[in-house]
Every structure is written in structure tokens, then in C-alpha cells.
Amino acid sequence: MSTTIRLRHLTRRDFDVFFQLDSPGYYIAKEAFRAGEAKTAVEALEILCLANKLYESELFNRLAEELGPYGKTAEYVHAYATDAGTKLALRTLGKNRLVAILREVMDEVRRQARGGTGENPE
């Protein structure tokens, strides 16, 4: 007998794009599950995908902003989500700054998702 999983907060496209196990959303979903904020596997799955979607958006905006003073925003937007975009950010900002930005974005996504903090307002 087959069963269909119904996602309340995701489209099929979002699921296909943002379901990634080795990702920021995985850690946020895991924290949310431990904190009791995700009570079912489907809720954890949605948190994982939504956190990844938020992370991608926040990272894109942050890197575009950081690359602005170097005149590299347009080049980054064109190369976004490719190895070339990553290499551009790394070459322009340096490893230490890029690592710091990745951490800051993860912190911001955690704050917005409130995953694993026990601060779920519901």
C-alpha cells in the first residue's frame, strides 16, 4: 500500500530543490526535532527544506552586499549557485571572511527559524 506525504508549507519544486541532507537545514531540523518543535518526520522534513531555502536567500543577499564595494555584485549574481560564484566570493573576500559570512548567515537562519532554541512562539 502506498501513501502520499502531504507537505503543508512546501511546493513540490521547493522540495526537489531544497531537500539536501548535508546542509544547514539538516542541522536546524535536527535541533528542532530534539527541542520538540518538530514532532513528526514530515514536520522535520519541511523545516529542513524551508531552512535551506531561507539559507540560500540570506547567503545570496549577504554575498551580493559584501561584494558590492568591490564592484563584483553583477558578476556574482550572474555566477550565483555555481562553482564560479563560490570562487569569485572566495577570491574577492578571502577564506576567513567567507567562513565568517557563512557562520553569520547560519546564525541568522537559526534565529529566524528559531529551530532548536525552545523558543517556538506557538
Protein Blocks (a to p, Z undefined) as FASTA:
>chain_A
ZZddddfkbcfklmmmmmcfbbfklmmmmmmmmnopambfklmmmmmmmmmmmmmmmmmm
mmmmmmmmnopmmmmmmmgoiaklmmmmmmmnommlmmmmmmmmmmmmmmmnopoklpaf
ZZ
